[in-house]
Amino acid sequence: MSKKKLVVLTGAGISAESGIKTFRDSNGLWENHDVAEVASPEGWARNPHLVLDFYNQRRKQLHTCKPNGGHKGLVDLERYFDVQVITQNIDDLHEQAGSTKVLHLHGELKKVRSTVDENLVYSLDGWELKWGDKCEKGSQLRPHIVWFGEAVPAIETAIDLVDKADIFAVVGTSLNVYPAAGLLNYVAPGTPIYIIDPHQPSYTPASNITFIQANATVGVPELITLLTENIHA
Ligand code: APR
């Protein structure tokens, strides 16, 4: 019998206990930078060196971080379910933990891409992308990140995955940023939804939603128990 499809939408909160700051509890700043300066096409046009340095710092920091019990718990669930992670995070902690299906909505910190052909995407060796590093067509390379104001190419794929979910879980996202936050609306009626967050994120309460008020390292193991207790019974 094929495994039930468990789709999990994750955000910055699942990486918080790995030492990576979330966004909205840093009073709107991202590591002390205004996101418009370091995460927008205008910021890149205005000062590409600042943007390159910002993501180089983020990559350097990521090299010191490890997956936590939240990431690992989602890997454990692959024993019981066909698990698809859809993440807003640009870190690769889901992949490091061992998740086999991860869709990045907002890009990937360890990848870079051409500024003349967005299909030319490269894995970056090391942590530093420098001004003058060029793609095979001779144009400057940029972070492979979806900046504010840019399209989210993976959203159609994400919607299709959510639409087919037998169970939907949300871990560590304030559900403030669209189109990712809108994925909740594509869950088929009656599908069980589990939301794990130490604070109440913004969603419309419904009978099929179970809210687990906890950090990811506590809430994901709790989810495993909830989802597998009848399997063990
Ligand atoms: N475990 C689980 N959740 C946590 C933890 C934790 N240890 N610590 C904080 N959280 C929750 C917060 O309560 C909040 O609801 O994680 C959520 C983080 O929300 P945001 O900081 O808004 O991050 P996120 O939802 O991922 O932001 C979405 O916005 O800035 C853009 O592109 C960026 O991908 C990002 C997007």
Residues whose N, C-alpha, C, O or C-beta is under 5 A from the ligand:
A	BS01	APR	G11 A12 G13 I14 A16 E17 T22 F23 R24 D25 Q88 N89 H106 G172 T173 S174 L175 V177 I196 D197 P198 H199 P201 A214 N215 A216
